[in-house]
């Protein structure tokens, strides 16, 4: 889970000469030239919480460069290299779990059980220490967690659990325990690995070992069949152990970084029910009609179910439709909208 950086393609070219300019100018120059100074300057920017500098750098890039730059920045934001109290060279990285839950969320997740399951199933082979934050997090809020915020969360988790809890509460990142029905939420953890072990694994490391459920998908490298079987069996044992300790959990999957978590939740198969599938398609179509994929919805309860209106960020009506969803299905529909839309207003 070590971060990869050193500018574009992570080529780690040596620094050459000097370059003056604003921090945003230098970030762009170093990134384009795969200059090792990129990581150093980016870490300084993230640690200082200077999100405005990152946004200025993004604006200086060509449109086709922006996704690659942003992905690298957000990946590096979730990982730091540091010397621990014993003087060991360590790499600390945030990792995220996607959890499908049903029922009351007023009680925290069974983080000790999850940590033990991760350890006993061998899913984190190079981990020296693993700890989870004992709260359920709302994916709708996590969508807006900028790179600087991700670094702040990482540093707070390294500081103490209390410091991290204050951060997520002040940022309104907690899932609403009053929501009902089946829904997907997030749990965040911190893994610390010896830098030497991570570097020794190199290209032979299991690809995205915290996203093992998706091996072979989206261009991920294929594994030896025996190794893939071992990993999938470990994932099955992992989920079973958590379900046994917490009946609210329907499934629990390691997702990887925050972007991986959001992708996993966005692509999740919520249900086979036709109306809920229609609602998901309704939002997809509305999103496609916007320039920024931002959709706000207004939901009205009717005698026959729900009436949903979708608006773009400027308040223009994109579409509206009635859905025959009541009771638990209506609650699931609202939860789905909260995952997929910027805002959901209930009337």
C-alpha positions in Angstrom: 0.0 0.0 0.0 3.0 2.3 -0.3 2.3 5.4 -2.3 3.6 5.8 -5.8 4.7 9.2 -6.9 7.8 11.1 -8.1 5.7 12.8 -10.7 4.2 11.5 -13.9 4.5 7.7 -14.2 6.5 7.6 -11.0 9.8 7.6 -12.9 11.8 9.1 -10.0 14.1 11.2 -12.2 16.8 13.0 -10.2 16.3 16.7 -9.5 18.1 18.9 -12.0 18.7 22.6 -11.8 16.4 25.0 -10.0 13.0 26.2 -10.9 11.3 29.3 -9.4 7.6 30.0 -9.4 4.6 29.5 -7.1 4.1 26.2 -5.3 1.4 25.4 -7.9 3.8 26.1 -10.8 6.5 23.9 -9.2 4.1 21.1 -8.6 3.1 21.1 -12.3 6.7 21.3 -13.5 7.9 18.6 -11.2 5.0 16.3 -12.1 5.4 16.7 -15.8 9.1 16.0 -15.6 8.8 13.0 -13.2 11.1 15.0 -10.8 11.6 13.4 -7.4 11.0 16.9 -5.8 7.3 16.4 -6.7 6.7 14.1 -3.8 8.5 16.3 -1.3 6.6 19.4 -2.3 3.3 17.6 -2.5 3.8 16.2 1.0 4.6 19.7 2.3 1.5 21.0 0.7 -0.7 18.2 2.0 0.6 18.4 5.5 0.0 22.2 5.6 -3.6 21.6 4.4 -3.1 23.8 1.4 -5.9 22.5 -0.9 -6.0 25.8 -2.7 -2.5 25.2 -4.0 -3.5 21.8 -5.4 -6.5 23.3 -7.1 -4.4 26.0 -8.6 -2.0 23.3 -9.9 -4.9 21.4 -11.4 -6.1 24.5 -13.2 -2.6 24.9 -14.8 -2.7 21.4 -16.4 -4.2 20.5 -19.7 -7.7 18.9 -19.4 -6.4 15.5 -20.5 -3.7 15.6 -17.8 -6.0 16.5 -14.9 -7.4 13.1 -14.1 -4.0 11.4 -13.9 -2.6 14.3 -11.7 -5.6 14.3 -9.4 -5.5 10.5 -9.0 -1.8 10.6 -8.1 -2.3 13.5 -5.6 -5.2 11.7 -3.9 -3.3 8.4 -3.7 -0.3 10.1 -2.1 -2.5 12.0 0.3 -3.6 8.7 1.9 0.0 7.5 2.6 3.0 8.9 4.6 6.5 7.6 5.3 7.7 8.2 8.8 10.0 7.1 11.6 8.0 5.5 14.5 8.8 5.7 18.2 11.2 2.7 17.9 13.1 4.4 15.1 11.8 2.1 12.4 11.2 3.4 8.9 7.4 2.9 8.3 4.8 3.6 5.7 1.3 4.4 7.1 -1.7 4.2 4.8 -5.4 4.7 5.1 -7.5 1.9 3.9 -11.3 1.7 3.5 -13.9 -1.0 3.9 -17.3 -1.0 2.2 -19.9 -2.5 4.5 -23.5 -3.3 3.7 -25.6 -3.0 6.8 -29.2 -3.3 7.9 -30.6 -1.9 11.1 -29.7 0.5 13.8 -26.3 2.1 13.5 -26.2 3.8 16.9 -23.6 1.3 18.1 -20.2 1.4 16.4 -18.8 -1.3 14.2 -17.1 -4.3 15.8 -13.6 -2.9 14.9 -11.7 -5.4 17.0 -13.4 -8.3 15.2 -12.6 -6.8 11.9 -9.0 -6.2 12.8 -8.6 -9.8 14.1 -10.3 -11.1 10.9 -7.9 -9.2 8.7 -4.9 -10.6 10.7 -6.1 -14.2 10.9 -7.0 -14.5 7.3 -3.7 -13.2 6.1 -5.1 -10.4 4.0 -2.5 -7.9 5.2 0.7 -9.9 4.9 3.1 -7.0 5.3 1.2 -5.2 8.1 3.1 -4.4 11.3 0.0 -2.7 12.8 -3.6 -2.3 11.8 -6.3 -0.2 13.5 -9.8 0.9 12.6 -11.8 3.9 13.5 -14.9 2.8 15.4 -17.5 4.7 13.4 -19.8 4.2 10.4 -19.0 6.8 7.7 -21.4 8.2 5.1 -20.2 7.8 1.5 -22.2 10.8 0.4 -20.1 13.0 2.7 -16.9 11.2 1.8 -17.3 12.1 -1.9 -16.3 15.7 -0.9 -13.2 14.7 1.1 -10.4 16.6 -0.7 -6.8 15.5 -0.9 -5.7 17.8 2.0 -8.6 16.5 4.1 -7.5 12.9 3.5 -4.0 13.7 4.6 -5.4 15.4 7.7 -7.5 12.3 8.6 -4.4 10.2 8.2 -2.3 12.4 10.4 -5.1 12.5 13.0 -5.3 8.7 13.0 -1.6 8.5 13.6 -2.0 11.0 16.4 -4.8 9.3 18.3 -8.2 7.7 17.8 -9.8 10.6 19.7 -8.2 13.1 17.3 -9.5 11.2 14.3 -13.0 10.9 15.8 -13.1 14.7 16.3 -12.1 15.2 12.7 -14.9 13.0 11.2 -17.5 14.5 13.6 -16.5 18.0 12.9 -16.6 17.2 9.1 -20.1 15.7 9.4 -18.8 12.4 7.9 -20.8 10.1 10.2 -23.6 7.9 8.8 -27.0 8.9 10.2 -28.0 6.2 12.7 -31.6 7.1 12.1 -31.6 5.9 8.5 -33.4 2.6 8.0 -33.2 -0.2 5.5 -30.2 -1.8 3.9 -27.5 0.6 2.9 -23.8 0.8 2.2 -21.5 2.7 4.5 -17.7 3.0 5.0 -15.2 2.2 7.7 -11.7 3.6 7.6 -8.6 2.1 9.0 -4.9 2.7 9.2 -2.2 0.1 8.2 1.5 0.6 9.1 4.1 -1.4 7.2 7.9 -1.5 7.4 9.2 0.4 4.4 11.8 -2.2 3.8 9.2 -5.0 3.5 7.1 -2.9 1.1 10.0 -2.1 -1.1 11.2 -5.7 -1.0 7.8 -6.9 -2.3 8.2 -4.5 -5.3 6.5 -5.8 -8.5 5.9 -9.2 -6.9 3.4 -7.7 -4.3 -0.2 -8.8 -4.6 -1.9 -6.0 -6.6 -4.1 -3.8 -4.5 -4.3 -6.3 -1.7 -7.0 -4.3 0.1 -9.1 -4.5 -3.0 -8.9 -8.3 -3.4 -12.5 -8.7 -4.2 -11.9 -7.1 -7.6 -8.8 -9.1 -8.7 -8.9 -9.5 -12.5 -11.4 -6.7 -13.0 -10.7 -3.3 -14.7 -7.3 -4.4 -15.9 -6.0 -5.6 -12.5 -3.2 -8.2 -13.0 -4.3 -11.8 -12.9 -3.0 -14.0 -10.1 -1.9 -17.6 -10.1 -5.1 -19.6 -9.9 -4.1 -21.3 -6.6 -3.2 -17.9 -5.1 -6.4 -16.4 -6.3 -8.4 -19.3 -4.7 -6.5 -18.7 -1.4 -7.3 -15.0 -1.4 -11.0 -15.5 -2.2 -11.3 -18.1 0.5 -9.7 -15.7 2.9 -12.2 -13.0 1.9 -15.1 -15.4 2.5 -13.7 -16.2 6.0 -13.2 -12.5 6.6 -16.8 -11.7 5.9 -18.2 -14.7 7.8 -16.2 -13.7 10.9 -17.6 -10.2 10.9 -21.2 -11.3 10.3 -20.9 -13.7 13.2 -19.9 -10.8 15.5 -22.3 -8.2 14.2 -25.7 -9.3 12.7 -26.2 -5.9 11.2 -23.5 -6.6 8.6 -24.7 -8.2 5.4 -21.3 -8.1 3.7 -17.9 -6.4 4.2 -15.3 -5.9 1.5 -11.8 -4.3 1.7 -11.9 -1.6 -0.9 -8.4 0.0 -0.9 -8.2 3.8 -1.1 -11.1 6.2 -0.7 -11.6 6.4 -4.5 -11.8 2.6 -4.6 -14.4 2.7 -1.9 -16.5 5.3 -3.7 -16.2 3.3 -7.0 -17.2 0.1 -5.3 -20.3 1.7 -3.7 -21.3 3.4 -6.9 -21.1 0.2 -8.8 -22.8 -1.9 -6.1 -25.7 -4.1 -7.0 -28.2 -2.9 -4.4 -31.0 -5.3 -5.2 -32.7 -7.2 -8.0 -36.0 -5.4 -7.5 -37.1 -3.8 -10.7 -38.3 -0.5 -9.2 -35.0 0.2 -7.3 -33.1 -0.7 -10.4 -35.2 1.7 -12.3 -34.5 4.4 -9.7 -30.7 3.8 -10.1 -31.1 4.1 -13.9 -33.1 7.2 -13.5 -30.2 8.8 -11.6 -27.6 7.6 -14.0 -29.5 9.2 -16.9 -29.9 12.4 -15.0 -26.2 12.5 -14.2 -25.3 12.0 -17.8 -27.2 15.1 -18.7 -25.0 17.3 -16.5 -21.5 18.7 -17.1 -20.2 17.8 -13.7 -22.2 14.7 -12.8 -23.7 16.5 -9.8 -27.4 15.7 -9.2 -29.6 17.0 -6.4 -33.0 15.3 -5.8 -36.2 16.2 -4.1 -38.3 13.2 -2.8 -42.0 13.4 -2.1 -44.0 10.7 -0.4 -47.3 9.9 -2.1 -50.1 7.4 -1.5 -48.5 5.1 -4.1 -44.8 5.5 -3.2 -42.2 8.1 -4.0 -42.1 11.0 -6.5 -38.5 11.9 -7.4 -37.3 15.1 -9.1 -33.7 15.4 -10.2 -32.0 18.8 -10.6 -28.5 19.8 -11.8 -26.2 22.0 -9.7 -27.8 25.2 -11.0 -31.3 24.0 -10.0 -32.5 23.1 -13.5 -35.0 20.2 -13.5 -33.5 17.3 -15.3 -36.2 14.7 -14.9 -39.0 13.6 -12.6 -40.8 10.2 -12.1 -43.0 8.4 -9.8 -41.9 5.1 -8.2 -44.1 2.5 -6.5 -41.7 2.1 -3.5 -43.1 1.9 0.0 -42.0 0.8 3.5 -38.5 -0.8 3.6 -38.2 -0.4 -0.2 -38.8 3.4 0.2 -36.1 3.6 2.8 -33.7 1.7 0.6 -34.6 4.0 -2.3 -33.7 7.1 -0.2 -30.5 5.4 1.0 -29.6 4.7 -2.7 -30.2 8.4 -3.6 -28.1 9.5 -0.7 -25.2 7.4 -2.1 -25.6 8.6 -5.6 -26.7 12.2 -5.4 -25.1 15.3 -3.9 -28.2 16.1 -1.8 -31.6 14.5 -1.1 -34.4 16.7 0.2 -37.5 15.0 1.6 -40.9 16.7 1.3 
